[in-house]
């Protein structure tokens, strides 16, 4: 029997506008015990149907809304239908001849809360990020296997996030073959080794696919500095785009080892690439002191502000980083700067860049805005799905 939850008076507004989250303060829990991740029917304070949702009494986000049509209750057929629709929306990518690494399901942004599925050359990597998705993990794996027919599915637990839900998961192969240790994927015609099991994110930053292509247009004949390079997504794109040299820097030795293997894999001249294991903030200060300059500087740091609460501190970090990035630019140099912080808007990133330019005593012009790739869609009813922002700016004096 599906239980009914009532929203407190006045709290149905965002729900009716289809924002998928409701916090504990908006929800009246019934007397019966609700298991973390249980499907519920949600009504407003007048008793009218609002949506079908999933409740987790242990989570601050107590209710996640999935379906606003009362005639479509959320059962396993519903999940299957939504997964099929999400798959159909990736049609262009799944037919692409030069890319086989992309996101199939982007959780709330695809109206599938808590479920991430990434496709990597025949394998799928999943993440179950909410109690609701975890509760039906086996069923969801079966559906993914049927819909996508992958060679194997590997599930990665993100227990830091799951702790917020009061649950835990384990990593491992959940269907078919275990993905090989040195799986190779293709993106924009370039090849990359990826580490699905212990690499960052689910092994690759597919959300930067289009931005790598855009940024590489400014690389021909140039000296490039790829900061926070990870496995070299931007480095490979810039080499393919005709860069004279690339300095690739990251604090992770494993990332740089992966990058070096990727250079060999694509047959690029290793003499064109210098890898540097360093903290970028210190590295850029060193370049300032040595007056070392680059024609194209890429700044793709990790999240500084996961939420709006940490915005002020994050803005100082973005400003500082961009200031030193600008200082490393040669005359007419180009900066490709990114933020993947949900709490930082495109406007915020532009502000940080403007402050940085002022402090650096130079003038910059913005020449392109960038966002996350199309397989990481931005659902308008859920503004939190917009997280990646990028700017290409040129130093003009
Ligand atoms: N540009 C990459 C993705 C970057 S992810 C791509 O296109 O695939 C962020 C990277 O920053 C990670 O590889 C992480 O190891 C690195 N990192 C985090 N903090 C750092 C710091 N202070 N200095 C240098 N690298 C850092």
Boltz pocket constraint, residues with backbone or C-beta under 6 A from the ligand:
constraints:
  - pocket:
      binder: B
      contacts: [[A, 200], [A, 204], [A, 205], [A, 208], [A, 227], [A, 228], [A, 229], [A, 230], [A, 231], [A, 232], [A, 233], [A, 234], [A, 249], [A, 250], [A, 251], [A, 252], [A, 255], [A, 278], [A, 279], [A, 280], [A, 281], [A, 300], [A, 301], [A, 302]]
      max_distance: 6.0
